[in-house]
């Protein structure tokens, strides 16, 4: 499709430097950033979700960040519904749309033009599955999915989101189709986007893990404990339970574990999340990967600009 909208996507695991790279690309290419982070959408969760400060944004417009109350539900379907008109508007104004974030499901669904037509739901079945989840846990439910849809089990194991895991089983029970089969049907329509994907990783995984550990220490220094205490005090509900950075500190706030133990648990949980993110993004052969432990930032930026220029993204958007 010659008229597809060119976009840039900056992807990769947590603490890899996605925000910094996306901001520099936006500054050089006259772009605006659409955040693809399932937790940075929420207000009051600044430190735990590593939202960029105004200084770090460097004046670049960021969309879909810090706009929703934590009591509100958000989904991949809603993300796509919100991001599509933003991309169209950014392009209409002659600027570059840059998708940046670590929530792979959001990015793939948006750029892959997934159709989120609703399938039926059954409240009684959902309650039955919730009880089973309470009994066997997330791993047990993933094993159940793996018995009829291994691809979906691997995909869901990345985020380990209980709601999506239960929905996968519910859809299969109600329709007789696996989530993988539905995904294929839902992506039958061609994507309206031509994406240049830039990925950040490290040749040595321990380099990323060290960056994560240092980031957590900095978060604690910057007030993460007080933010978590205020968050639980406000009783925002299930959102806090899904956010890495709060639930790991809850035993300390309850007086059950020492602060050092909880901080180490937070570092471990974040490293595991990093690994799951890498597993997700590595499945996509179209990503141009750069190793942050083998290249300087300015080298990565220059190489990314060269790839973007080669793809014709910049010129096409500036001359629509």
SERO-4910 file (N, C-alpha, C, O; in steps of 0.05 Angstrom, whole numbers):
BEGIN
 pado doro    nc1    nc2    nc3   cac1   cac2   cac3    cc1    cc2    cc3    oc1    oc2    oc3
  Unk    A     17    -24      0      0      0      0     18     25      0     31     31     20
  Unk    A     17     39    -22     35     63    -25     26     85     -7     43    102      0
  Unk    A      1     86      2     -9    108     18     -9    102     48    -21    117     63
  Unk    A      5     81     56      7     76     84     21     98     99     40    110     89
  Unk    A     13    103    123     24    124    140     51    114    152     51     94    166
  Unk    A     72    128    146     98    120    158     99    129    187     93    152    194
  Unk    A    108    111    205    111    117    233    138    105    242    148     87    230
  Unk    A    148    115    264    172    104    277    163     92    303    147    103    318
  Unk    A    174     68    309    169     55    335    196     50    349    214     39    337
  Unk    A    198     59    373    221     54    390    213     34    411    197     40    429
  Unk    A    225     10    410    216    -12    428    240    -23    443    263    -16    438
  Unk    A    234    -40    462    255    -53    478    246    -56    507    225    -47    515
  Unk    A    264    -68    523    257    -73    551    260    -49    568    271    -28    560
  Unk    A    251    -51    593    253    -29    612    282    -22    617    300    -40    617
  Unk    A    288      3    622    314     14    628    334     12    605    358     14    610
  Unk    A    325      9    581    343      7    558    348     34    545    366     36    528
  Unk    A    333     55    552    337     81    541    318     89    519    325    106    503
  Unk    A    295     77    518    275     82    497    266    111    497    265    124    476
  Unk    A    260    122    521    250    149    522    271    169    512    264    187    496
  Unk    A    295    166    520    316    185    512    320    184    481    323    205    469
  Unk    A    319    160    470    323    158    441    299    170    426    302    184    407
  Unk    A    275    163    436    250    174    423    250    204    423    242    217    404
  Unk    A    258    216    446    258    245    448    278    257    428    272    277    415
  Unk    A    302    246    426    322    257    408    313    254    379    318    271    362
  Unk    A    300    231    373    290    228    345    268    249    340    267    260    318
  Unk    A    251    254    360    230    273    356    241    301    352    231    317    336
  Unk    A    262    308    367    275    334    364    287    338    336    285    360    325
  Unk    A    299    318    326    313    320    300    294    317    276    299    327    254
  Unk    A    271    303    280    253    298    258    226    313    260    208    308    245
  Unk    A    225    331    280    200    346    284    177    326    290    157    326    276
  Unk    A    181    310    310    161    290    316    147    294    342    154    311    358
  Unk    A    126    278    347    112    277    372    110    247    380    108    230    363
  Unk    A    111    243    406    112    215    417     85    206    427     71    221    441
  Unk    A     78    182    419     54    169    430     65    146    448     77    127    439
  Unk    A     60    149    474     70    129    493     54    103    491     30    102    489
  Unk    A     69     81    490     57     54    490     66     40    515     80     19    514
  Unk    A     58     50    537     64     39    563     38     36    579     25     55    584
  Unk    A     32     11    586      6      6    598      2     17    627    -20     17    637
  Unk    A     24     26    639     22     38    666     27     68    666     17     81    684
  Unk    A     43     78    647     48    107    647     23    123    639     23    147    641
  Unk    A      2    109    631    -23    123    624    -36    134    650    -52    153    648
  Unk    A    -30    123    673    -44    130    698    -31    153    712     -6    156    713
  Unk    A    -48    170    724    -39    192    741    -29    180    768    -35    158    775
  Unk    A    -13    196    782     -4    190    809     16    168    811     25    161    833
  Unk    A     24    157    788     43    134    788     68    142    774     77    128    755
  Unk    A     80    164    782    102    175    767    129    161    770    142    154    751
  Unk    A    137    156    795    163    144    800    163    115    793    182    105    780
  Unk    A    143    100    802    142     71    798    142     64    768    154     44    760
  Unk    A    129     80    751    127     74    723    149     88    706    149     85    682
  Unk    A    167    102    720    189    115    707    180    134    685    191    135    663
  Unk    A    159    150    691    150    170    672    173    191    668    186    198    687
  Unk    A    177    200    643    197    220    639    188    246    652    165    254    651
  Unk    A    208    260    663    202    287    674    200    307    651    207    301    628
  Unk    A    190    331    658    189    351    637    216    358    626    219    363    602
  Unk    A    236    357    643    264    361    634    272    340    614    285    345    594
  Unk    A    265    315    620    273    293    602    257    293    576    267    284    555
  Unk    A    233    305    576    217    307    551    229    328    532    224    326    508
  Unk    A    244    347    542    257    367    526    238    382    508    245    390    486
  Unk    A    214    387    518    194    402    502    179    386    481    161    396    468
  Unk    A    186    360    478    172    343    459    144    336    469    142    328    492
  Unk    A    124    338    452     97    330    460     95    300    464    103    285    446
  Unk    A     84    292    487     79    264    493     49    259    495     35    273    510
  Unk    A     39    240    481     10    233    482      6    207    497     24    191    500
  Unk    A    -18    203    507    -27    179    521     -9    173    545     -2    150    550
  Unk    A     -3    193    560     13    190    584      1    208    606     -5    231    602
  Unk    A     -2    196    630    -11    211    653    -38    225    650    -41    248    656
  Unk    A    -57    210    639    -83    222    633   -107    208    645   -130    217    643
  Unk    A   -102    185    658   -125    168    667   -122    163    697   -100    159    708
  Unk    A   -145    164    711   -145    158    740   -140    128    743   -150    111    727
  Unk    A   -126    120    764   -119     91    768   -144     74    773   -142     49    771
  Unk    A   -166     86    779   -191     70    783   -203     62    757   -221     45    756
  Unk    A   -194     74    735   -207     68    709   -193     45    694   -168     42    697
  Unk    A   -209     30    680   -198      8    664   -187     18    638   -198     37    626
  Unk    A   -166      5    628   -155     11    602   -148    -15    589   -141    -35    603
  Unk    A   -149    -16    563   -144    -41    548   -129    -36    523   -125    -13    515
  Unk    A   -119    -58    511   -105    -55    485   -124    -44    464   -116    -28    447
  Unk    A   -149    -52    465   -169    -41    445   -172    -11    449   -173      4    429
  Unk    A   -174     -2    474   -177     26    478   -152     41    471   -153     64    461
  Unk    A   -129     29    475   -104     42    466   -104     47    436    -97     68    427
  Unk    A   -111     26    421   -111     29    392   -132     50    383   -126     65    365
  Unk    A   -155     50    396   -175     69    389   -165     98    394   -172    116    380
  Unk    A   -149    101    415   -139    127    422   -115    136    404   -113    159    397
  Unk    A    -98    116    398    -73    122    383    -78    128    354    -64    144    342
  Unk    A    -97    114    342   -101    117    313   -107    146    304    -95    156    286
  Unk    A   -127    159    317   -132    187    309   -109    206    316   -105    226    302
  Unk    A    -93    199    337    -69    215    343    -49    214    320    -37    234    312
  Unk    A    -44    190    310    -25    186    288    -35    202    264    -19    216    251
  Unk    A    -60    200    258    -71    215    235    -68    245    238    -61    259    220
  Unk    A    -73    255    263    -71    284    268    -41    293    267    -36    314    256
  Unk    A    -23    277    278      5    284    277     15    286    249     29    305    241
  Unk    A      7    267    233     16    267    205      3    291    189     16    303    173
  Unk    A    -22    296    195    -36    318    182    -22    344    187    -22    362    169
  Unk    A    -10    347    210      4    372    217     33    372    207     48    390    214
  Unk    A     40    351    191     67    350    179     88    341    198    112    346    193
  Unk    A     81    328    220    101    319    239    103    288    238     88    274    225
  Unk    A    123    278    252    129    249    253    116    236    276    121    244    299
  Unk    A     99    216    272     88    200    295    110    180    304    120    164    288
  Unk    A    116    181    330    136    163    341    122    147    364    114    159    384
  Unk    A    120    121    361    108    104    382    132     94    399    151     83    388
  Unk    A    130     98    425    152     91    442    142     78    468    124     89    481
  Unk    A    152     54    474    144     41    499    151     12    499    162      1    480
  Unk    A    146      0    522    153    -28    526    130    -48    527    134    -71    533
  Unk    A    105    -38    522     83    -56    523     78    -67    494     65    -55    478
  Unk    A     91    -90    490     91   -101    463     64   -107    451     60   -103    427
  Unk    A     45   -115    468     18   -121    458      5    -96    446     -8    -97    425
  Unk    A      9    -73    459     -2    -48    449     10    -41    422     -4    -35    403
  Unk    A     36    -43    420     50    -35    395     43    -53    372     36    -44    351
  Unk    A     44    -79    377     38    -98    356      9    -96    347      3    -98    323
  Unk    A     -9    -93    365    -37    -91    358    -43    -66    342    -58    -66    323
  Unk    A    -31    -44    350    -35    -18    335    -23    -20    307    -37    -14    288
  Unk    A      2    -27    305     15    -28    279      6    -51    262      8    -49    237
  Unk    A     -4    -72    274    -15    -95    259    -44    -92    251    -55   -109    238
  Unk    A    -57    -70    260    -84    -64    253   -103    -86    263   -121    -95    247
  Unk    A   -100    -94    287   -117   -115    298   -146   -104    302   -150    -82    311
  Unk    A   -165   -120    293   -193   -113    296   -204   -125    322   -204   -150    325
  Unk    A   -212   -108    341   -221   -118    367   -251   -121    369   -264   -112    388
  Unk    A   -262   -134    349   -290   -140    350   -296   -158    374   -282   -179    378
  Unk    A   -315   -151    390   -320   -165    415   -333   -193    410   -352   -195    394
  Unk    A   -323   -213    424   -337   -238    424   -354   -239    449   -352   -222    467
  Unk    A   -372   -259    450   -390   -261    472   -375   -265    499   -352   -274    499
  Unk    A   -388   -259    520   -377   -265    547   -399   -279    563   -423   -277    557
  Unk    A   -390   -293    583   -408   -309    600   -400   -304    629   -380   -316    639
  Unk    A   -415   -287    644   -407   -281    672   -404   -306    689   -386   -307    706
  Unk    A   -421   -326    686   -419   -350    702   -394   -365    696   -380   -374    715
  Unk    A   -387   -367    671   -362   -380    663   -338   -365    674   -318   -376    683
  Unk    A   -339   -338    672   -317   -322    682   -313   -326    712   -290   -328    721
  Unk    A   -334   -328    727   -332   -332    756   -320   -360    762   -303   -363    780
  Unk    A   -328   -380    746   -317   -406    748   -286   -406    743   -271   -419    758
  Unk    A   -278   -391    723   -250   -390    716   -234   -374    737   -211   -381    743
  Unk    A   -247   -354    749   -233   -339    770   -228   -357    794   -206   -355    807
  Unk    A   -247   -374    801   -243   -392    823   -220   -412    817   -204   -419    835
  Unk    A   -219   -421    792   -198   -439    785   -171   -425    786   -151   -437    794
  Unk    A   -170   -399    778   -145   -384    780   -136   -382    809   -112   -384    814
  Unk    A   -155   -377    827   -148   -375    855   -136   -401    866   -119   -401    884
  Unk    A   -144   -423    853   -134   -450    862   -107   -457    851    -89   -465    865
  Unk    A   -104   -454    824    -80   -464    811    -60   -442    804    -37   -448    797
  Unk    A    -69   -416    806    -51   -394    800    -47   -389    771    -58   -403    754
  Unk    A    -32   -368    765    -27   -360    737    -14   -382    721    -21   -388    698
  Unk    A      7   -395    733     21   -416    719      3   -439    712      5   -451    690
  Unk    A    -15   -446    730    -33   -468    724    -52   -462    701    -58   -479    684
  Unk    A    -62   -437    700    -79   -429    678    -64   -427    652    -75   -434    631
  Unk    A    -39   -418    653    -23   -418    629    -18   -446    618    -18   -451    594
  Unk    A    -14   -465    636    -11   -493    628    -37   -503    614    -36   -518    595
  Unk    A    -59   -494    625    -85   -502    612    -87   -491    584    -95   -505    566
  Unk    A    -80   -466    581    -81   -454    554    -61   -468    535    -67   -472    512
  Unk    A    -38   -475    546    -17   -488    529    -27   -514    518    -17   -523    497
  Unk    A    -46   -527    531    -56   -553    521    -72   -550    496    -75   -569    480
  Unk    A    -84   -526    491   -100   -522    466    -90   -500    449    -98   -498    425
  Unk    A    -72   -482    459    -63   -459    444    -35   -451    454    -33   -431    468
  Unk    A    -14   -466    447     13   -460    457     22   -432    450     36   -419    466
  Unk    A     15   -422    427     24   -395    419     13   -374    437     28   -356    445
  Unk    A    -13   -376    444    -24   -356    462    -12   -359    490     -9   -339    504
  Unk    A     -7   -384    498      5   -388    525     32   -374    527     38   -361    547
  Unk    A     48   -376    506     74   -363    506     71   -332    506     86   -318    519
  Unk    A     52   -323    490     47   -294    489     37   -283    516     47   -262    525
  Unk    A     19   -297    528      8   -288    554     27   -291    577     25   -277    597
  Unk    A     47   -309    574     66   -312    595     84   -288    598     97   -285    618
  Unk    A     85   -271    577    102   -247    579     91   -228    599    105   -219    617
  Unk    A     66   -221    596     54   -201    614     42   -213    639     39   -200    660
  Unk    A     34   -239    638     22   -254    660     -2   -238    671     -6   -237    696
  Unk    A    -18   -227    653    -41   -212    662    -65   -231    667    -74   -243    648
  Unk    A    -74   -233    691    -96   -253    697   -121   -248    680   -133   -268    672
  Unk    A   -129   -223    676   -153   -218    661   -151   -228    632   -169   -240    622
  Unk    A   -127   -224    619   -124   -233    592   -122   -264    591   -131   -276    572
  Unk    A   -110   -275    611   -108   -305    613   -136   -317    615   -143   -336    601
  Unk    A   -153   -306    632   -180   -316    635   -196   -312    610   -212   -329    602
  Unk    A   -192   -289    597   -207   -283    573   -200   -302    551   -217   -310    535
  Unk    A   -175   -310    549   -166   -329    529   -181   -356    532   -190   -367    512
  Unk    A   -183   -365    557   -197   -390    561   -227   -387    556   -240   -405    544
  Unk    A   -238   -365    565   -266   -360    561   -274   -359    531   -294   -371    523
  Unk    A   -258   -346    515   -263   -344    486   -263   -372    474   -280   -379    458
  Unk    A   -243   -388    482   -241   -415    471   -265   -432    479   -276   -447    463
  Unk    A   -274   -429    504   -297   -445    514   -323   -436    499   -340   -452    494
  Unk    A   -325   -410    493   -350   -400    481   -351   -402    451   -373   -407    440
  Unk    A   -328   -400    438   -328   -400    408   -317   -425    396   -322   -430    372
  Unk    A   -302   -440    411   -288   -463    399   -264   -456    383   -251   -473    371
  Unk    A   -257   -430    382   -233   -420    368   -212   -411    389   -219   -400    409
  Unk    A   -187   -417    382   -166   -407    400   -161   -378    395   -169   -367    375
  Unk    A   -148   -365    415   -142   -337    412   -124   -332    388   -125   -312    374
  Unk    A   -106   -351    383    -88   -349    360   -104   -349    334    -98   -333    316
  Unk    A   -124   -366    332   -140   -367    308   -156   -341    304   -158   -330    282
  Unk    A   -166   -330    327   -180   -305    325   -162   -282    318   -169   -264    302
  Unk    A   -137   -283    328   -118   -262    321   -112   -261    292   -109   -240    280
  Unk    A   -109   -285    280   -104   -286    251   -128   -274    236   -124   -259    217
  Unk    A   -152   -281    244   -176   -270    231   -177   -240    235   -186   -225    216
  Unk    A   -170   -230    258   -172   -202    264   -151   -185    251   -154   -160    249
  Unk    A   -130   -197    241   -109   -182    227   -109   -186    197    -90   -181    183
  Unk    A   -132   -196    187   -134   -201    158   -132   -175    142   -122   -176    120
  Unk    A   -143   -153    153   -142   -128    138   -113   -117    140   -100   -118    160
  Unk    A   -103   -106    117    -76    -95    117    -73    -71    136    -92    -56    140
  Unk    A    -49    -68    147    -45    -45    165    -43    -19    149    -32    -19    127
  Unk    A    -53      3    160    -51     29    147    -23     42    152    -18     64    143
  Unk    A     -6     28    167     19     39    175     43     25    163     43      0    159
  Unk    A     64     40    157     90     29    149    109     37    170    118     60    171
  Unk    A    116     18    187    132     25    211    161     19    208    169     -2    197
  Unk    A    178     37    216    206     33    220    211     28    250    206     46    266
  Unk    A    219      4    257    221     -4    285    250     -4    294    267    -18    282
  Unk    A    256     12    314    282     13    326    281      0    354    265      8    370
  Unk    A    298    -20    358    298    -34    383    324    -30    399    346    -30    387
  Unk    A    322    -28    425    345    -25    443    348    -50    460    328    -58    472
  Unk    A    372    -60    461    377    -84    478    406    -82    487    418    -61    485
  Unk    A    416   -105    497    444   -106    505    455   -133    498    442   -154    501
  Unk    A    480   -134    489    493   -160    482    496   -177    508    493   -201    507
  Unk    A    502   -163    529    505   -176    555    481   -170    572    477   -147    580
  Unk    A    464   -190    577    439   -186    592    445   -173    620    428   -158    630
  Unk    A    467   -180    632    473   -170    658    477   -139    658    473   -126    678
  Unk    A    484   -128    635    487    -99    632    459    -86    636    457    -66    650
  Unk    A    439    -98    624    412    -88    628    403    -91    657    391    -73    668
  Unk    A    409   -114    668    401   -119    696    414    -99    715    402    -90    734
  Unk    A    440    -92    709    453    -72    726    439    -45    724    436    -30    743
  Unk    A    431    -38    699    417    -13    695    390    -13    710    382      8    722
  Unk    A    377    -36    710    352    -38    725    356    -34    755    342    -19    768
  Unk    A    377    -47    766    383    -45    794    389    -16    802    380     -6    822
  Unk    A    404     -2    785    411     26    791    386     44    789    382     62    804
  Unk    A    368     37    770    344     53    767    326     50    791    315     69    801
  Unk    A    324     25    801    307     21    825    319     36    849    304     48    864
  Unk    A    345     35    852    357     50    874    351     80    872    346     94    891
  Unk    A    352     90    847    346    119    843    317    125    848    310    146    859
  Unk    A    299    106    841    271    110    847    266    112    877    251    129    886
  Unk    A    279     95    892    276     96    921    287    122    932    274    135    949
  Unk    A    310    131    921    321    157    930    302    180    923    301    200    938
  Unk    A    287    177    901    270    199    892    242    199    905    225    216    898
  Unk    A    237    180    923    211    180    937    192    158    931    168    161    935
  Unk    A    201    135    920    183    113    913    168    103    937    144     96    934
  Unk    A    180    101    960    167     90    983    143    108    990    121     97    995
  Unk    A    147    134    991    124    152    997    103    150    976     79    152    983
  Unk    A    110    148    951     91    146    929     74    120    933     50    121    930
  Unk    A     87     98    939     72     73    943     54     75    967     31     65    966
  Unk    A     64     87    988     47     90   1012     22    107   1006      0    100   1015
  Unk    A     26    129    992      3    146    985    -16    132    966    -40    135    968
  Unk    A     -5    115    948    -22    101    929    -40     81    943    -64     80    938
  Unk    A    -28     65    960    -44     46    975    -64     60    994    -86     50    999
  Unk    A    -56     82   1005    -73     97   1022    -98    108   1008   -119    111   1020
  Unk    A    -95    113    982   -117    123    966   -136    101    957   -158    106    948
  Unk    A   -127     76    960   -143     53    953   -153     55    924   -178     56    919
  Unk    A   -135     55    905   -142     57    877   -152     31    865   -163     30    843
  Unk    A   -148      9    879   -159    -16    869   -138    -33    855   -115    -33    863
  Unk    A   -147    -48    835   -131    -69    823   -107    -59    807    -88    -74    803
  Unk    A   -108    -34    798    -86    -24    782    -60    -25    797    -39    -33    786
  Unk    A    -60    -18    823    -35    -19    838    -24    -47    840      1    -50    841
  Unk    A    -41    -67    840    -32    -95    842    -17   -103    817     -1   -122    817
  Unk    A    -23    -90    794    -10    -97    769     16    -82    764     31    -90    746
  Unk    A     21    -61    779     44    -44    773     68    -53    789     68    -54    813
  Unk    A     89    -61    774    114    -67    787    124    -42    800    126    -21    787
  Unk    A    131    -44    825    141    -21    840    124    -15    864    134     -2    883
  Unk    A     99    -24    864     82    -21    888     78    -47    903     84    -48    927
  Unk    A     69    -67    889     63    -92    903     87   -105    917     84   -118    937
  Unk    A    111   -100    905    135   -111    918    142    -96    944    156   -107    961
  Unk    A    132    -72    947    138    -56    971    116    -59    992    120    -51   1015
  Unk    A     94    -71    985     71    -74   1004     79    -89   1029     71    -81   1051
  Unk    A     95   -111   1028    103   -124   1053    118   -106   1071    116   -109   1096
  Unk    A    134    -88   1061    148    -69   1078    129    -49   1091    130    -43   1115
  Unk    A    110    -39   1075     90    -20   1085     73    -33   1107     63    -20   1125
  Unk    A     69    -60   1105     53    -74   1125     70    -84   1149     60    -95   1168
  Unk    A     97    -79   1147    114    -87   1169    121   -117   1168    130   -128   1188
  Unk    A    118   -130   1145    122   -158   1143    151   -165   1134    161   -186   1141
  Unk    A    163   -148   1118    191   -152   1109    206   -126   1112    195   -105   1114
  Unk    A    233   -129   1112    250   -105   1113    250    -91   1087    242   -102   1066
  Unk    A    258    -65   1087    259    -50   1063    279    -62   1043    274    -63   1019
  Unk    A    301    -71   1053    322    -82   1035    311   -107   1021    316   -111    997
  Unk    A    296   -124   1035    285   -148   1023    265   -140   1001    265   -152    980
  Unk    A    249   -120   1006    228   -112    987    241    -99    962    232   -103    940
  Unk    A    262    -83    967    276    -71    944    289    -93    927    288    -91    902
  Unk    A    300   -113    939    312   -135    924    290   -150    908    295   -158    885
  Unk    A    267   -154    921    245   -167    906    236   -150    883    229   -160    862
  Unk    A    236   -123    886    228   -105    864    249   -107    842    241   -108    818
  Unk    A    274   -108    848    294   -110    827    291   -137    812    293   -138    788
  Unk    A    286   -158    827    283   -184    815    258   -185    797    259   -196    774
  Unk    A    236   -173    806    212   -173    789    216   -157    764    206   -164    743
  Unk    A    230   -135    766    235   -118    743    254   -132    723    250   -129    699
  Unk    A    274   -146    733    291   -161    715    276   -183    700    281   -188    677
  Unk    A    257   -196    714    241   -216    701    223   -204    680    219   -215    658
  Unk    A    212   -180    686    196   -166    666    212   -159    642    203   -161    619
  Unk    A    236   -150    646    255   -143    624    259   -168    606    258   -165    582
  Unk    A    263   -191    618    267   -215    603    242   -222    586    245   -230    563
  Unk    A    219   -218    598    194   -224    583    190   -204    560    181   -212    538
  Unk    A    197   -179    565    196   -159    543    214   -167    520    206   -165    497
  Unk    A    238   -175    526    257   -182    505    247   -206    489    249   -207    465
  Unk    A    235   -225    504    224   -249    490    202   -240    470    201   -250    448
  Unk    A    186   -221    479    164   -212    462    175   -198    437    168   -206    414
  Unk    A    192   -178    441    201   -162    418    220   -177    399    221   -171    375
  Unk    A    234   -197    410    252   -212    393    238   -229    372    250   -238    353
  Unk    A    212   -233    376    197   -249    356    193   -234    330    186   -246    310
  Unk    A    197   -208    330    191   -191    307    217   -187    291    235   -172    299
  Unk    A    219   -199    267    243   -197    251    247   -169    239    268   -164    228
  Unk    A    226   -152    240    228   -126    227    242   -105    245    246    -82    236
  Unk    A    248   -112    270    260    -93    288    290    -90    281    304   -110    278
  Unk    A    299    -65    279    328    -59    276    340    -56    304    334    -37    318
  Unk    A    356    -75    313    366    -76    340    392    -61    344    410    -63    326
  Unk    A    395    -47    366    420    -35    374    427    -43    402    410    -43    420
  Unk    A    452    -49    407    461    -59    433    474    -36    448    495    -25    441
  Unk    A    461    -28    470    469     -4    485    495     -7    500    507     12    508
  Unk    A    504    -32    503    530    -37    516    553    -38    496    576    -41    504
  Unk    A    547    -37    471    568    -38    450    569    -12    433    588     -9    417
  Unk    A    550      5    436    549     30    420    543     53    439    527     51    458
  Unk    A    555     76    433    549    100    448    521    110    438    512    103    417
  Unk    A    509    126    456    482    136    449    482    152    423    464    149    407
  Unk    A    503    169    419    503    185    394    506    167    370    497    174    348
  Unk    A    520    145    373    523    126    350    496    113    344    489    109    321
  Unk    A    482    105    365    456     92    361    437    112    347    422    105    329
  Unk    A    437    137    357    420    157    346    426    162    316    407    163    300
  Unk    A    451    165    309    459    169    281    451    145    264    441    149    242
  Unk    A    455    121    274    448     97    258    418     95    255    408     87    234
  Unk    A    403    101    276    374    100    274    364    121    254    346    114    238
  Unk    A    375    144    253    367    165    234    373    156    205    358    161    187
  Unk    A    396    142    202    403    131    176    382    111    166    374    111    143
  Unk    A    374     93    184    354     73    177    327     86    170    314     79    151
  Unk    A    319    106    186    294    120    181    295    134    155    276    134    139
  Unk    A    318    147    149    321    161    123    320    141    100    308    147     79
  Unk    A    332    118    103    332     98     82    304     88     77    297     82     54
  Unk    A    288     85     98    260     76     95    243     98     83    220     92     75
  Unk    A    253    122     82    237    144     70    216    155     89    198    170     80
  Unk    A    217    148    114    197    156    133    197    187    136    176    199    135
  Unk    A    220    198    141    222    227    147    212    243    123    195    261    126
  Unk    A    223    238     99    216    254     76    187    251     69    174    271     60
  Unk    A    177    227     73    149    222     65    129    237     82    109    247     73
  Unk    A    136    239    108    118    253    126    121    283    122    101    297    124
  Unk    A    145    293    118    149    321    115    138    331     88    133    355     85
  Unk    A    134    313     69    124    320     43    100    302     36    102    287     16
  Unk    A     79    304     50     56    285     46     42    290     19     23    277     13
***
